[in-house]
């Protein structure tokens, strides 16, 4: 179901600013809930919406939904995600007013992975400073309403502890590491393939041969994801590792550069906005996943969904120290480069990953048995199988 609904059928709500395929995949693994969102991400796959209650609603529409619906549990975007603050605050204010009228108190929880303080820098313009002051008030209001916070990284825990004095009643950290994707198991039932990065259409067990020379860039073709750096480094990678092949999967503002590169270089293959089944095929095929994220303005890579999905499929990872799981990646033998890596350094990192003799099974052996985001989702409201 898309569009604004007059009333929500589920009493458990996930209130997100954006919704993407990963949210829909996780919805099949977690307790049933309505997902109320404002915008769809570029990788939103409608094929994954079956059985999921969806309501697209802006600030006022989301507040009306909260007023009309019986809601007992709400997972909200983390308080330092500024884009979602007005909508989250409006919904929580409505729930607070309903409680004054005798409605049961709704339990509020969030999953937090932010690792850069958006309030640290002083905006240059007066209007921006006023807006930032309002955002700080809203963030504090939401933080004080939280019953539970589950951190996906230790950096997020440290950031929130230093930003807010109030301590929620319940806090815990569940590291944002995936479990092996069910689509790697030839015996897996496609209908049950639902761990992180998996879904009903993943094609569990379909024959895809691992390419020892395959490099994959997956996600947004944008400067902050280091896409231009990958294209710049590719000639040096090929010269040092003849036969290397680069697959670009996704879309974004630098799509014209991706199209030009693929047209000019037969070693580069471009796949624009494919269905999730194709994404899983490419993840199973690739030897190396590269995501050299860089800091842009007030944005920093929190974890990096492509990194998580690459790990879940047994890929060697080449990234930068910007990701919140950088230390874990280093300890596990992946390539983590300085944040402001030059193309020469990126070429070195990709070649090192290509010649790494580890198998995908070696990489998968380092992962937990339960996907970290699924475990965190269950822990938010102490669902069955959740950690204490």
N, C-alpha and C positions, 0 to 999 in steps of 0.2 A: 504494500500500500504506500503511495506517495502522496504528498500534499498534506495540508493541515486537516487533522481529524477533530471532530467535535468533542470527542471524549476518548481517553486512552483505556484500553481493555486490561492492560497489565498494571498492577499496583507497584511494580518495580520498574524504574525508569533510568535509562542512561541518557544523560543530557549532554550532547556533544555539539561543538561548533561545526565540525566537519565530520563526514562519514566517508569511509573508504572500504575497500574490499576486506581488509584485515579485520575491521570491526564486525562485518557481517559474518566472516568465518568464525570469529571468536563467539559470536552470539549463539552458534549452534553447539558450543562446548560449555557454555555457562548457563546459569539458571535463566529461564525465560524472562524477558523484559522488553519493554517498548524502548526503541531508540528514537529520541527526538533530536533532530539536527537542523542546522541552518543551510549548509551547502554540501554538495557532493564533491569529493576529490576527483582528480583526473583518472584515478584507477578504480573508480566505483564500477563494479560489475553487477548489473541488474539480475544476472542469473543466480546470484547468491542471496536474493531477497526472499525466496520462498520460505514461509514459516516464520518470518521475522516481522514484528509489528514496527512499522516505520512511520514517522510523522515529521514532515518538513515544516519548520515554523521559525519565524523570526522572534524578536524579543517579545512583542505584544502578543503574538499568537501563542508562543510557548507559555506565557503567563496565563492566558485564558485556558489553555489545556490543563495547567496545574490547578486552576480554580475549579474547573468542571470535573476533574478526574479524582478518583481515590488513589492517593500515592502514599506508600509506606516506606519506600526506599528510593534514594536517588544517588546515582553516581554522576558526579559533575566533573567538568574539565578542571585541571589544576589551577589554583588561584593566580599563578604567575603566567598563565596563558592569557594575555591581555585582551585578545580579540573576543574572547567568550565572556568577559566579565559582566557587561550590562545584562545579557540574557540570563546568565546564571544567577546574578543578584536579584533580578526581577522574579524568577521562579522561586527562589528561596524566600523572598519577601512575601509572596503569595502564600506559600506553605506556612510561614510564620503567622500570617493573619488568620488562616484557616484554623490553626491550633488555638488561637485566642477565642475562636468561635466554637471550640469544643472538639475539633477533629484530632485524631491521634497524632502524636509527634512523628514526623518522617525522619528516618535515619539518613544521614548525609555522609558520603564518603568520596574520596578521590584517589586516583593513581597519579603519582608525580614523578616526572623525569627531567624537569627543567634544570639546566645547569649554568644559566647565565642570568644575573640579576637585571631585570629590565628597568629597575629604578636607580641603578648605579650612576648612569650618565644623566647630566642635566641637559634637557632639550634646549636648543638655541633660541627658539621663538616663544613668546609669551603664551600664545594660544596652545602650543604643544605642552608647555609647563603646566598650564591649568588642566589640560586633559590628563596629563600624567598624575597630577595630584588627585584628581577624581578616581583614576584607576587604582591608585594606592589605597584609597579609602574603600573602594569596592573589593579589592583583593583582601584587605584586612577583614572586612565584613564576612566574606565567604570563608576565609580561614577560620574565623571564630565559630562559624556554624558547623564545621566538620566534626564528625564523631570519629572517623577513621581516616588515616592517611597511609597508603602503601607506596613506598618509594621503590622505583625500579633501578636506581643506582645510588651508590653511597654519596656521589657528588650532589644529587638532588637533596638527599637528607641534610647534608652540610649547608646547602644554600638556604633551604627553608628554615633551618634552625637558627641561622644568622639573620634572616629577614624578619621573622615574626617572634615575638616573645611568648605568646600563648602556646601552650602545648596541647594538642588534641588528646582526647581520652585514650586513643589507641593508635600507635604507630609501629610499623614494621617495614623491613626492607626485603624485597624479593627480587633478586637480580634479574634483569631483563634479558635472560638467555633462553634460546629456544630449545625444544626437544627435537630429535630427529623427525623430519617430516614423514608422515604416514605414506606419502606417495612413493617413498623409496622401497617400501616392502612389497615384493611381488605377490605376497599372499594377502595383502590388505584388501579389505572390502572398501570399494570406492565410496560407498555411502557413509562410512565411518571415518573417512580421512578428514580429520578436522583439527589437528594440532596447528600450532603457529605456522602460518604460511601454507596450510593445506585447506582443501575444500572439496565439496562434492564433485566438482568438475576437474579435479586435479589429475585424473587419469592414473590413479594408483597402479603401479606395476607396468605401465606402458613401456615398451622397449626404447630407451634412449641411451645411447652409448656415451660415456664420458669422453670428452675431447681433451687429451693431455695438453694441448696447445690453445685451448679455448679460454678467452678472457671475456667477462660479461660486465657491462655497465647497465644497471637496472635502476630506473626511477626517473626523476625530473631532470631534463636537460637544462640545467641552470648553473650560473656561476657558483652559487653557494654549495652545490654538490660536487664541484670540481670537474664539471663535464668538459669545459674547454681545456683543462689541464690534461685530461685523458687523451683528447684528440692531439694536443701538442706533443705529448710524450710518445704517441704511437709509432712514428717512424723510427725512433731510437729503440723502442722495444722490438720491433720487427728486425732491425739490423742486428741486434744482439741475440735474438731468438727467432731465426728464420722459420717460417711456417706458423707463427703465432696468428691467431684469428680473433678479431674483436666483434662482439655482438652488442649492439645498442638497443635496449628495450625500454620504451617509455615514451615521453613527450615533454614539451616544455618550450620555453622562450628561445632556446638555442636549437630548435628543430631544423631550421634552415642550414645551420652548420653541420648537423648530423646528416642531412640529406646530401649535402655537397661532399662530405667526406666519404660516404658510402658510394656515391656515384664515381668518385675519383680513385678509390682504392678497393680492389677486389677482395682484400683481406678484411674489410669492414662490412658487416651485415646490419641492416636497420630494420627493426620491427616496432611499429608505432601502435601504442595502446592496444595490445593484444588481450584476448580473454585470459583468465587465470590459468586455464589448462596449458596454454602456450608458455606462460611465465614459468610454470613448474617444469615444463620440458626443458626450457633454457637453463634453469637452475640445476637440473640434473645433468645437463650436458657440460656445463662450464667447469673448468678446473679452478679458475681464479675469478673472484668477484672484486671489482675495484670501485671504491667510493671515497675519493679524496676530498672530503668536505672541508670547507674553509669558513671562518667566521665572517658574517656580513652584517654590519650594523649591530642591532641588538639580537641577532639570531645566531645560535650555535647548535650544531648537531647534538641532539639529546642522546639518541642511541643509533638510529638509522635503520629503518625497516629493511632496506636491501641487505644490510649486514646481517641482521637477524635471519632473514630468509636464506641468505647464502650459507650461513652456518648450519641451518636446519637441513640443507641439502648436501652438506659435506664439501663445501667450497673452501679453498684457501682465500683469506680475506686480506686485501690491501686497502688501508684507510689511513686517516690521520689521527692525531691525538685529540681531536675535537670530540669524538664520540665518548659518551659516558661509560662505555665498557672497554676503554682503551687498555687499562691495566690487565683486565682479564684476557684480552686478545694477545697482549704481549706474553703473558704467562703461558698461554696455550700455543705459542709458536707462530702466530700470524704476524703480518707485516704492518706495523704502526709507524707512520712517518711524522715528522714535525708538522705542526699545523700549517705553516707557510711553506710547504714543500714546493720546490721548483720542478720543472718537467724532467730534468735529468735525474733528480732523486726519485721521482715517481717511476721513471723507466727502470731504475735499479730495483725498486721494490717489486714491481710486477714481474720482472725477470727472475728475481730471487724466489717469488712464489711459484712461478711456472716450473722451476727446476727442483722445487721441494719434493723429496721422494715420498712424503706421506701419502697415504691413500685416503679416500673419503671416509672410510670406516675409522681410520685413526682420528680424523677430525670429529666425527660424530660421537666417538667414545668419550670426548671431553664434555659433552652436553648433558644437562639434567634429564631425568626421565619424564618430568612434567614441564611443559613449556612455562617459562617464567611469567608471561603475561596472563596465561590461563590461571596459574597458581595465584597471581596477584588479584585477578578478577574474583576468584572464589574467596580470597581472604578479605575482600572489602566488606562483605556482609556475612562472613563465617559460613559460607556455603559448604555442602558436603565435599570432603577432600581438601578443604582449605587448611593452611598452616595456622597454628595458634595465634 
